[in-house]
Amino acid sequence: MQDVGRMLLVFGILLAVIGGGLMLFGRFHLPGDITLKSGNVTVYIPIATSIVLSVILTVVLSLLFRQR
């Protein structure tokens, strides 16, 4: 059970860091993110941001699970 608790703690801290980053850099858009505006409606499609986050999370999680 200690391993599960440790993993939940790491994921919680990771979520807090990601949430804080989104709050600080909320208006940060990578070239490749799509923003569509029409009247009062705005649709934001973060394609490039999703790819960057996927690569970062893949590296971090592979490093965490490699140590097991």
C-alpha positions in Angstrom: 0.0 0.0 0.0 2.9 2.4 0.5 3.7 2.3 -3.2 0.2 3.2 -4.1 0.2 6.1 -1.6 3.5 7.3 -3.0 2.2 7.2 -6.5 -0.9 9.1 -5.6 1.2 11.7 -3.9 3.4 12.1 -6.9 0.3 12.4 -9.2 -1.3 15.0 -6.9 1.8 17.1 -6.8 2.1 16.8 -10.6 -1.5 17.9 -11.0 -0.9 20.9 -8.7 2.1 21.9 -10.7 0.3 21.6 -14.0 -2.7 23.5 -12.6 -0.5 26.3 -11.3 1.3 26.5 -14.7 -2.1 26.8 -16.5 -3.1 29.6 -14.2 0.1 31.5 -14.7 0.5 30.8 -18.5 -3.2 30.7 -19.4 -2.8 32.9 -22.4 0.3 31.2 -23.6 -0.3 29.6 -27.0 2.2 27.6 -29.1 2.3 28.0 -32.8 0.2 25.2 -34.0 -2.7 25.8 -31.5 -5.9 26.8 -33.2 -8.2 29.5 -32.0 -11.5 30.0 -33.8 -13.6 33.1 -32.9 -17.1 33.8 -34.1 -19.2 36.4 -32.3 -19.3 35.5 -28.6 -18.0 32.0 -29.2 -14.3 31.1 -29.0 -13.1 27.6 -29.6 -9.5 26.8 -28.7 -7.9 23.6 -30.0 -4.4 23.1 -28.3 -2.8 20.6 -30.8 0.8 21.7 -30.3 0.4 22.1 -26.5 -1.1 18.6 -26.3 1.9 17.1 -28.1 4.4 18.9 -25.9 2.6 17.9 -22.7 2.4 14.3 -24.0 6.2 14.1 -24.6 7.0 15.7 -21.2 4.6 13.3 -19.4 6.0 10.3 -21.3 9.5 11.1 -20.2 8.6 11.8 -16.6 6.5 8.7 -16.2 9.0 6.4 -17.9 11.7 7.7 -15.5 9.4 7.1 -12.5 8.5 3.6 -13.6 12.0 2.7 -14.7 13.2 2.9 -11.1 10.8 0.1 -10.0 
